[in-house]
């Protein structure tokens, strides 16, 4: 997935009220008739963003060019310094991209477990608990595959991502719904979309939400498939795209 235009580099001052962040740009821009390097941007992530919202770190933002928006710019990527990368590892914090990344990856044949798809539908009502599935994939043999996508950004150990980063009763409900679909003869997949380029493995964060981890292990035994894929970013020193291509090990 290519961004509409290359992202803009900035420095994070602070994130607050879940949806807002104050940042410092590298160069001044005009806001309401005044030149400034300090602006407030929109944050498309309702989670805790553990390790992704460290004041002083480099982030990357996009310009919507939509003058009707109160906050013209949106936070897209965080940068976490590490010993293996001169510029730091990139983390995609925009949760709204996760479903699109997975759908694009399926359509381009990057997901080996779903290469024989015939049709992909989004936000379809299903289950016994009034849920909506992220992606309903119909395979060429007419098999229905219910795909629940989870955006993953947290990492508490080098090279290993963890989900969730906060207690998620909604996530646990989705696991039960997938288990029910499997019992009805369909495929059920929990898909961990890891928007980081420094990850090789994914695990359940049982230290944060033991019920979610226990439920995940249970439904996996009952036939729910667990997939984990990571991203690569394009554009070098100025990111201009993100692609879900890297198969990861779930441990």
Residue, then its C-alpha position, 0 to 999 in steps of 0.5 A: x500500500x502506497x501512501x498518497x504522498x511521502x510522509x513528513x518527519x516530525x518529533x513527538x512532544x506528547x500524546x493525549x486524549x487518545x486521539x491527539x498528539x502535539x508534535x514539532x515539525x522540522x520546518x515551519x508551516x503556516x497555520x491560521x495565518x501564522x508560521x509555526x513548527x508546533x501543531x496538534x495532529x490526529x492519532x488513529x489509534x485508541x490503544x495504549x500504544x505501549x512503546x510507540x508514543x515516547x516523547x522526543x522520538x521521531x514520528x512520521x505524519x501524513x497530510x490529508x489536504x482536507x481543509x474541512x478537518x479540524x486536524x489536517x495531519x495524521x500520525x502514521x509511523x513511530x520510530x523506535x531506536x535500536x542497535x540494528x538500524x541506523x534510523x530506528x525501526x518503524x512501527x505503523x500506529x494507524x490501526x485503520x490500515x490493518x484490514x486494508x493491508x491484510x486484504x491487499x496482501x491476500x489479493x496480491x497472493x502474499x498470504x500463502x494460506x489464502x491464495x485460492x480466494x474467490x471473493x473478499x467481503x468486509x464488515x459482514x455481520x456474523x456469530x452469536x454475539x452481534x459481531x462483524x467480521x473484518x474479512x469474509x473470504x470465499x475460497x474457490x471451493x466455496x469454503x467460507x473463511x472468517x478472518x478477524x484482523x488484529x493490529x499489533x504494535x507492542x513488543x516487550x522482547x527484542x524481535x517478538x511482538x505481543x498482543x494485546x497491549x491492554x485488556x480486550x474483552x472485545x478481542x476475547x469475544x471475537x475468538x469465541x465467535x471464530x470458534x463457533x464458525x469452525x464448529x459450523x464447518x467454516x474456517x476461522x482465522x485470527x490474523x495478527x497484522x504486525x505493523x513493525x519491521x523488526x519482528x520475527x515472532x508473535x505471542x499472546x501477551x498473557x501478562x497483560x490479558x491472561x483471559x485472552x491468552x487462555x481463550x486463544x490457546x483454547x480456540x486454537x486447539x478447537x480449529x481456529x487458525x492463527x496467522x501472523x504477518x509483518x510488514x516492510x516499509x518502502x521509501x528508504x529515509x522517507x517512508x512512502x509505502x507499507x506492505x504486509x509480506x513477511x510471514x512470522x512465527x506465532x509462539 
